């Protein structure tokens, strides 16, 4: 049996009060419509067609070629939107799912169950329904005395009696494909809104003597559609709770799940501990036996096993096994650490590789550098990679030692086992096992501090300033 899917994503979403097309608003780091399409991929749908309207190009940019597209130039209702797919699907055999692009909570299990009920009951159409205590805003399911579905009534067209119905239409359907399009051609716009409703297909099929089934989901939250920022936040909270639970079931420890924010496509290994106020975003992969946080943000990065990260930000970085990072470190795009590297407090690494066992303990900047194994970068040292026009590379070979407050002016190469003395500014290459010192000569003036204090006191009383003689500077040798 072939399965097709139509995702309705043509509405502008004016209630979102946003320049961003509604279905592209993110929930747990992923656009809503991408949640729906990815779920359909898991269901192994043969063809997915997305109906686009406002913001069509941005939707195409987001979903790429994993789906097909049709354009609904005028928004004349859901029935009109589905009918735009006729040229692609009308003559095919199989079943067709219809879903909205703003329902990111729908699960693979629910859609599989919907298809199963539809096929087992030999239905022409099957609705996904839910029982809601407050059904305001949803179409109501009208059944006959035997419990069969008669029709769906949009809330604006409901009678007072129909408004009291608690069973609602979620907007998700499964139809026999050929019967769907036969009925769509009969839909009219004789209603309060003057629109063509896909819900009218149910009544048309019923009047034609076809069997209509309803599958009521146990968790009505799955059916939540997002029409404004309030609903967006509610859906975000539900999905985050679901994601965190899945990770905990798989062996990840959350110290406080309520203050831990994990995006939908993040992977975490067993026996990793996530402390409060952590954000794992995008396609981040975290290995086993790691300790993350507290107060840590990791974006589109790969962390191997046994890593500890505290109060730090990692963005498009890769970290080898057994590394320690932070607190207050910043790994920018292109940072790649081998195993057992130490990145300490207030260290920034950008577009650089750091070899196994090397250390950058504190207050340093490493940019556009290739650092070998067992290198020590002293406190306050930097690779000066930018000359105002272009970036240059610093190469530091294995077992080199870079003393504190050293400036390595790229392009420069520090050889294997070389030693750069603290406070040096290095502009020339340093050969293997050489010692480099780049300081100005230090001058000491015996007893001059007493005279200097006297000058300061006198100047302070008169509001003047003190100028040191040129020979009294304290630059190093």
C-alpha positions as CSV (number, residue, x, y, z in Angstrom):
1,X,0.0,0.0,0.0
2,X,1.3,3.4,-1.0
3,X,1.1,6.2,1.5
4,X,1.1,9.9,0.5
5,X,1.0,13.0,2.7
6,X,-0.2,16.5,2.2
7,X,1.1,19.1,4.6
8,X,-0.9,22.4,4.7
9,X,1.5,25.2,5.2
10,X,0.1,28.1,3.1
11,X,-1.3,30.3,5.8
12,X,0.6,33.5,6.7
13,X,-0.2,33.2,10.5
14,X,-1.2,36.8,11.2
15,X,-1.8,36.1,14.8
16,X,1.9,35.3,15.3
17,X,2.5,39.1,14.7
18,X,5.8,38.2,13.0
19,X,7.7,38.8,9.8
20,X,8.6,35.1,9.9
21,X,6.3,32.7,8.1
22,X,4.3,30.9,10.7
23,X,5.3,27.2,10.1
24,X,9.0,28.3,10.3
25,X,8.8,29.4,13.9
26,X,11.0,27.0,15.8
27,X,10.0,24.6,18.5
28,X,12.9,23.0,20.4
29,X,15.4,24.3,17.8
30,X,13.5,23.1,14.7
31,X,10.9,24.8,12.5
32,X,7.4,23.5,13.1
33,X,6.9,22.2,9.6
34,X,10.3,20.4,9.8
35,X,9.0,18.5,12.8
36,X,6.0,17.3,10.8
37,X,8.0,16.4,7.7
38,X,10.6,14.5,9.7
39,X,7.9,12.6,11.5
40,X,6.4,11.6,8.1
41,X,9.8,10.4,7.0
42,X,9.9,8.0,10.0
43,X,6.4,6.7,9.0
44,X,8.0,6.0,5.6
45,X,5.5,8.0,3.5
46,X,6.1,7.5,-0.2
47,X,5.5,11.1,-1.3
48,X,5.1,14.2,0.8
49,X,3.6,17.3,-0.8
50,X,3.8,20.7,1.0
51,X,1.2,23.3,0.1
52,X,2.9,26.7,0.4
53,X,1.6,30.2,-0.1
54,X,3.0,33.2,1.8
55,X,6.8,32.8,2.3
56,X,6.9,29.9,-0.2
57,X,10.6,30.4,-0.9
58,X,11.6,30.4,2.7
59,X,9.8,27.1,3.3
60,X,11.6,25.6,0.3
61,X,14.9,26.8,1.7
62,X,14.1,25.1,5.0
63,X,12.9,21.7,3.7
64,X,14.9,21.5,0.5
65,X,14.3,18.6,-1.9
66,X,13.0,16.1,0.7
67,X,9.4,17.1,-0.2
68,X,7.4,18.2,-3.3
69,X,5.7,21.6,-3.4
70,X,2.5,23.2,-4.7
71,X,1.6,26.8,-4.5
72,X,-1.8,28.1,-3.2
73,X,-1.7,31.6,-4.6
74,X,-5.1,32.6,-3.0
75,X,-6.0,31.3,0.5
76,X,-9.5,30.1,-0.2
77,X,-9.7,27.5,2.5
78,X,-8.2,24.1,3.4
79,X,-10.3,22.2,0.7
80,X,-8.9,24.6,-1.9
81,X,-5.4,24.1,-0.6
82,X,-5.6,20.3,-0.8
83,X,-7.1,20.5,-4.3
84,X,-3.9,22.2,-5.5
85,X,-2.2,18.8,-5.2
86,X,-4.5,17.1,-7.6
87,X,-2.0,17.2,-10.5
88,X,0.5,15.3,-8.4
89,X,-1.7,12.8,-6.5
90,X,-5.2,12.6,-7.9
91,X,-4.9,9.5,-10.0
92,X,-2.8,7.4,-7.7
93,X,-3.8,4.3,-5.7
94,X,-3.2,4.3,-1.9
95,X,-4.1,6.4,1.1
96,X,-3.4,10.0,1.7
97,X,-2.6,11.8,5.0
98,X,-3.6,15.4,5.4
99,X,-1.8,17.3,8.2
100,X,-1.1,20.9,9.2
101,X,2.4,22.3,9.2
102,X,1.9,23.9,12.6
103,X,1.3,20.7,14.6
104,X,4.8,19.7,15.8
105,X,3.6,17.5,18.7
106,X,2.2,14.7,16.5
107,X,4.1,11.5,16.9
108,X,5.0,8.7,14.6
109,X,3.1,6.2,16.7
110,X,-0.2,8.2,16.4
111,X,0.1,8.5,12.6
112,X,0.8,4.8,12.3
113,X,-2.2,4.0,14.4
114,X,-4.4,6.3,12.3
115,X,-3.3,4.5,9.2
116,X,-3.9,1.1,10.8
117,X,-7.4,2.0,11.9
118,X,-8.2,3.4,8.5
119,X,-7.1,0.3,6.6
120,X,-8.5,-2.2,9.1
121,X,-12.0,-0.6,9.1
122,X,-12.0,-0.3,5.3
123,X,-12.9,3.4,5.7
124,X,-13.0,5.9,2.9
125,X,-11.9,8.5,5.4
126,X,-10.6,8.5,9.0
127,X,-10.3,11.5,11.3
128,X,-7.9,12.0,14.1
129,X,-10.0,13.3,16.9
130,X,-9.4,14.3,20.6
131,X,-11.6,15.0,23.6
132,X,-11.0,18.5,25.0
133,X,-12.6,20.1,28.1
134,X,-12.4,23.4,26.3
135,X,-13.0,22.8,22.6
136,X,-13.1,26.5,21.7
137,X,-11.6,27.2,18.3
138,X,-11.9,23.7,17.0
139,X,-14.3,22.0,14.6
140,X,-16.7,19.6,16.3
141,X,-17.2,15.9,15.5
142,X,-20.9,15.1,14.9
143,X,-21.7,11.4,15.2
144,X,-25.0,9.4,14.8
145,X,-26.6,7.2,17.4
146,X,-24.4,4.3,16.4
147,X,-21.2,6.4,16.9
148,X,-20.3,6.7,13.3
149,X,-19.0,10.0,12.1
150,X,-21.5,12.1,10.2
151,X,-19.7,15.3,9.6
152,X,-17.3,18.0,11.0
153,X,-18.7,21.4,11.8
154,X,-16.4,24.4,12.0
155,X,-16.9,26.4,15.2
156,X,-18.1,29.5,13.3
157,X,-20.8,27.3,11.7
158,X,-21.8,25.4,14.9
159,X,-25.3,25.5,16.4
160,X,-25.6,26.0,20.1
161,X,-26.0,22.3,20.6
162,X,-23.0,21.5,18.4
163,X,-20.9,23.9,20.4
164,X,-21.4,21.7,23.5
165,X,-19.6,18.8,21.8
166,X,-16.3,18.0,23.4
167,X,-14.8,15.8,20.7
168,X,-12.9,17.9,18.2
169,X,-11.3,17.6,14.9
170,X,-7.5,17.8,15.1
171,X,-7.1,18.6,11.4
172,X,-5.3,15.4,10.6
173,X,-6.9,12.9,8.3
174,X,-6.4,9.7,6.4
175,X,-8.4,9.1,3.1
176,X,-8.6,6.7,0.3
177,X,-6.8,8.8,-2.2
178,X,-9.1,8.5,-5.2
179,X,-12.2,9.1,-3.1
180,X,-10.6,12.1,-1.5
181,X,-10.2,13.9,-4.8
182,X,-13.7,12.9,-6.1
183,X,-15.2,14.5,-3.0
184,X,-13.0,17.6,-3.1
185,X,-14.4,18.4,-6.6
186,X,-17.9,18.6,-4.9
187,X,-16.9,20.9,-2.0
188,X,-18.6,24.3,-2.1
189,X,-18.0,27.5,-0.2
190,X,-21.5,28.0,1.1
191,X,-20.5,28.8,4.7
192,X,-19.9,31.7,7.1
193,X,-16.4,32.2,5.8
194,X,-17.0,31.7,2.1
195,X,-14.2,29.2,2.0
196,X,-13.7,25.6,0.8
197,X,-13.3,23.3,3.8
198,X,-11.5,20.0,3.6
199,X,-13.8,19.0,6.5
200,X,-16.8,19.0,4.1
201,X,-15.2,15.9,2.4
202,X,-16.4,13.9,5.4
203,X,-20.1,14.8,4.9
204,X,-19.8,14.3,1.2
205,X,-18.4,10.8,1.6
206,X,-20.9,9.9,4.3
207,X,-23.9,10.9,2.0
208,X,-22.4,8.8,-0.7
209,X,-22.7,5.8,1.6
210,X,-19.0,5.5,2.4
211,X,-17.7,4.5,5.8
212,X,-16.1,7.2,7.9
213,X,-14.0,6.3,10.9
214,X,-12.7,8.4,13.8
215,X,-9.6,7.6,15.8
216,X,-9.5,9.5,19.1
217,X,-6.0,10.0,20.5
218,X,-5.3,9.5,24.3
219,X,-3.2,12.6,24.6
220,X,-5.0,15.7,23.3
221,X,-1.9,17.8,23.6
222,X,-0.6,16.1,20.4
223,X,-3.3,17.8,18.5
224,X,-2.2,21.3,19.5
225,X,-1.9,23.7,16.6
226,X,0.1,26.9,16.9
227,X,-1.6,30.1,16.0
228,X,0.0,32.6,18.3
229,X,3.0,33.1,20.5
230,X,1.1,31.8,23.6
231,X,0.5,28.4,21.9
232,X,4.1,28.4,20.6
233,X,5.4,28.6,24.2
234,X,3.0,25.9,25.3
235,X,4.0,23.5,22.6
236,X,7.7,24.2,23.3
237,X,7.2,23.3,27.0
238,X,5.4,20.0,26.1
239,X,8.0,19.0,23.6
240,X,10.9,19.9,25.9
241,X,9.4,17.7,28.6
242,X,9.0,14.9,26.1
243,X,12.6,15.2,24.8
244,X,14.1,15.3,28.3
245,X,12.1,12.2,29.4
246,X,13.4,10.3,26.3
247,X,17.0,11.1,27.2
248,X,16.5,10.1,30.9
249,X,14.9,6.8,29.8
250,X,18.0,6.2,27.7
251,X,20.4,6.7,30.7
252,X,21.1,10.4,30.9
253,X,20.9,12.2,34.3
254,X,19.2,15.6,34.5
255,X,19.8,17.3,37.8
256,X,16.8,19.6,37.1
257,X,14.9,18.8,33.9
258,X,12.8,21.9,34.3
259,X,15.8,24.1,33.7
260,X,17.5,22.0,31.0
261,X,16.8,22.8,27.4
262,X,17.6,20.2,24.8
263,X,16.8,20.6,21.1
264,X,14.9,17.9,19.1
265,X,17.9,16.7,17.1
266,X,20.5,16.5,20.0
267,X,22.1,13.1,20.8
268,X,23.4,12.3,24.3
269,X,25.2,9.2,25.5
270,X,24.4,7.1,28.6
271,X,25.8,8.1,32.0
272,X,26.2,11.7,31.0
273,X,25.1,14.2,33.6
274,X,23.4,17.5,32.6
275,X,23.4,20.2,35.3
276,X,20.8,23.0,35.4
277,X,20.6,26.0,33.1
278,X,22.2,24.2,30.1
279,X,21.2,24.6,26.5
280,X,22.1,21.9,24.0
281,X,21.1,23.2,20.6
282,X,20.9,22.2,16.9
283,X,22.6,18.9,15.9
284,X,24.8,18.6,19.0
285,X,26.2,15.2,19.8
286,X,27.4,14.5,23.4
287,X,29.1,11.2,24.2
288,X,28.9,9.0,27.3
289,X,30.2,9.7,30.8
290,X,30.3,13.5,30.3
291,X,29.5,16.2,32.8
292,X,27.8,19.2,31.2
293,X,27.2,22.5,33.1
294,X,25.9,24.2,35.0
295,X,25.2,27.3,32.8
296,X,26.6,25.9,29.6
297,X,25.5,26.4,26.0
298,X,26.5,23.9,23.3
299,X,25.5,24.6,19.6
300,X,26.0,22.2,16.7
301,X,29.1,20.6,18.4
302,X,30.5,17.1,18.8
303,X,31.7,16.1,22.3
304,X,33.2,12.6,22.7
305,X,33.2,10.5,25.8
306,X,34.3,11.6,29.3
307,X,34.3,15.4,28.8
308,X,33.6,18.0,31.5
309,X,32.3,21.4,30.5
310,X,31.4,24.1,33.0
311,X,29.9,27.6,32.5
312,X,31.0,27.8,28.9
313,X,29.9,28.2,25.3
314,X,30.7,25.8,22.5
315,X,29.7,26.7,19.0
316,X,30.4,24.3,16.1
317,X,33.3,22.8,17.9
318,X,34.6,19.2,18.3
319,X,36.1,18.0,21.6
320,X,38.1,14.8,22.1
321,X,37.8,12.3,24.8
322,X,38.6,13.3,28.4
323,X,38.9,17.0,27.8
324,X,38.1,19.6,30.4
325,X,36.6,23.0,29.5
326,X,35.9,26.0,31.5
327,X,34.7,27.7,33.5
328,X,33.9,30.6,31.2
329,X,35.5,29.3,28.1
330,X,34.4,30.0,24.5
331,X,35.0,27.6,21.7
332,X,34.0,29.2,18.4
333,X,33.4,27.6,15.0
334,X,36.3,25.5,13.8
335,X,37.7,24.7,17.3
336,X,38.9,21.1,17.3
337,X,40.4,19.6,20.4
338,X,42.2,16.2,20.5
339,X,41.9,13.9,23.6
340,X,42.8,15.1,27.1
341,X,43.1,18.8,26.3
342,X,42.5,21.4,29.0
343,X,40.8,24.7,28.2
344,X,40.6,26.8,31.3
345,X,38.8,29.9,32.4
346,X,38.4,32.9,30.1
347,X,40.0,31.1,27.1
348,X,38.7,31.6,23.6
349,X,39.5,29.2,20.8
350,X,38.6,29.9,17.2
351,X,39.3,27.9,14.0
352,X,42.2,26.0,15.6
353,X,43.3,22.5,16.3
354,X,44.9,21.6,19.7
355,X,46.8,18.4,20.1
356,X,46.5,15.7,22.7
357,X,47.4,16.6,26.2
358,X,48.0,20.3,25.5
359,X,46.8,23.0,27.9
360,X,45.5,26.5,27.6
361,X,44.7,27.0,31.3
362,X,43.4,30.7,31.5
363,X,43.0,34.1,30.0
364,X,44.2,33.3,26.5
365,X,43.1,33.7,22.9
366,X,43.9,31.0,20.3
367,X,42.8,31.9,16.8
368,X,43.7,30.3,13.4
369,X,46.4,28.1,15.1
370,X,47.6,24.5,14.9
371,X,49.0,23.4,18.2
372,X,50.7,20.1,18.7
373,X,50.8,17.6,21.6
374,X,51.7,18.4,25.2
375,X,52.0,22.2,24.5
376,X,51.5,24.6,27.4
377,X,50.1,28.0,26.6
378,X,50.7,30.4,29.5
379,X,48.3,32.8,31.1
380,X,47.5,35.9,29.0
381,X,49.0,34.6,25.8
382,X,47.5,35.2,22.4
383,X,48.0,34.3,18.8
384,X,47.7,37.6,16.9
385,X,46.1,36.3,13.8
386,X,44.7,39.4,12.1
387,X,46.7,42.1,10.5
388,X,43.7,44.3,9.6
389,X,43.4,42.8,6.1
390,X,43.6,39.0,6.4
391,X,44.0,36.2,8.9
392,X,47.3,34.3,9.4
393,X,48.2,31.0,10.9
394,X,50.3,30.2,14.0
395,X,52.0,26.8,14.2
396,X,53.1,25.5,17.5
397,X,54.8,22.1,17.5
398,X,54.8,19.3,20.1
399,X,56.1,19.9,23.6
400,X,56.6,23.6,23.1
401,X,56.2,26.0,26.1
402,X,54.7,29.4,25.7
403,X,55.3,31.6,28.7
404,X,52.7,33.9,30.2
405,X,51.7,37.1,28.4
406,X,53.3,36.1,25.2
407,X,52.2,37.6,21.8
408,X,52.7,35.3,18.9
409,X,52.4,37.5,15.8
410,X,51.2,35.3,12.9
411,X,52.3,34.0,10.6
412,X,54.8,32.4,12.9
413,X,56.1,28.9,13.6
414,X,57.2,27.7,17.0
415,X,59.3,24.5,16.7
416,X,59.1,21.3,18.6
417,X,60.3,21.6,22.2
418,X,60.9,25.4,21.8
419,X,60.6,27.7,24.8
420,X,59.1,31.2,24.6
421,X,59.9,33.3,27.6
422,X,57.1,35.0,29.5
423,X,56.2,38.5,28.3
424,X,57.7,38.0,24.8
425,X,56.4,39.3,21.5
426,X,57.4,36.8,18.8
427,X,57.5,37.9,15.2
428,X,60.1,35.5,13.8
429,X,60.0,31.7,13.6
430,X,61.6,29.8,16.6
431,X,63.5,26.6,15.7
432,X,63.1,23.3,17.6
433,X,64.5,23.3,21.1
434,X,65.4,27.1,20.9
435,X,64.6,29.6,23.6
436,X,63.0,32.8,22.3
437,X,62.9,36.1,24.2
438,X,61.3,39.2,22.8
439,X,61.5,41.9,25.5
440,X,62.8,45.5,25.6
441,X,65.6,46.1,28.1
442,X,64.6,46.8,31.7
443,X,66.0,49.8,33.5
444,X,66.0,50.2,37.3
445,X,66.5,53.6,39.0
446,X,67.9,53.2,42.5
447,X,65.8,55.2,45.1
448,X,63.7,56.9,42.4
449,X,60.4,55.6,43.8
450,X,60.8,58.1,46.8
451,X,61.2,61.0,44.4
452,X,58.3,59.8,42.3
453,X,56.0,59.7,45.2
454,X,57.0,63.2,46.2
455,X,56.2,64.5,42.7
456,X,52.9,62.7,42.8
457,X,52.0,64.3,46.1
458,X,53.0,67.8,44.9
459,X,51.1,67.4,41.6
460,X,48.0,66.1,43.5
461,X,47.9,69.2,45.6
462,X,48.0,71.6,42.6
463,X,45.8,69.6,40.3
464,X,48.8,69.0,37.9
465,X,50.1,65.8,36.4
466,X,53.4,63.9,36.7
467,X,55.5,63.0,33.6
468,X,58.1,60.3,34.0
469,X,61.5,60.9,32.3
470,X,62.1,58.7,29.3
471,X,64.8,56.8,31.1
472,X,62.4,55.7,33.9
473,X,60.2,53.4,31.9
474,X,60.0,49.8,33.0
475,X,60.0,47.7,29.9
476,X,61.6,44.3,30.2
477,X,64.8,43.1,28.7
